């Protein structure tokens, strides 16, 4: 990966409180529990990301359309510090440009499995503290595990803002196309290499 190289993170890990107390918060990432996690209070600054957690994530999890993972503190597991989602996706032969298909070694493959990193957001009160990077690496570790067990040649994501695109680019994602929407891609072999170095 590039200058924003990711490293594996062991959970629970420690985060310094963002108030003046200097308290140390133990944090971890867990699957969404709609009966526990306070989804209504979550605000990251992106309405679509906020709305997904409040209105869609629980149903998507219930019907296995997507999996949502929540960043919480050990001492206050109901507060949502951040979250991300992963979902299966598939390309058909010819939908990927030839250069990308060759890079992924899928040229001529009729069905091309990938994983969609659909949402990723950090609560406003916890932004600017490296938690986006932490969530991203957790998502990529889960994606790698899924690929190793059932197959996926890449992780794709659709950044809604230029700042999000720049964030993903720092960790090796490249633009796949910009119309009709911006999509970025990170080959699974790149994730595997980073994972093995961790």
Secondary structure, 3 states (H helix, E strand, C coil): CCCCCCCCCCCCEEEECCCCCCCEEEEEEEECCCCCCCCCCCCCCCHHHHHHHHHHHHHHHHCCCCEEEEEEECCCCCCCCEEEEEEEEEEECCCCCHHHHHHCCCCCCCEEEEEEEEEEEECHHHCCCCHHHHHHHHHHHHHHHHHHHHCCCEEEECCCCHHHHHHHHHCCCEEEECCCCCEEEEEHHHHHHHHHHC
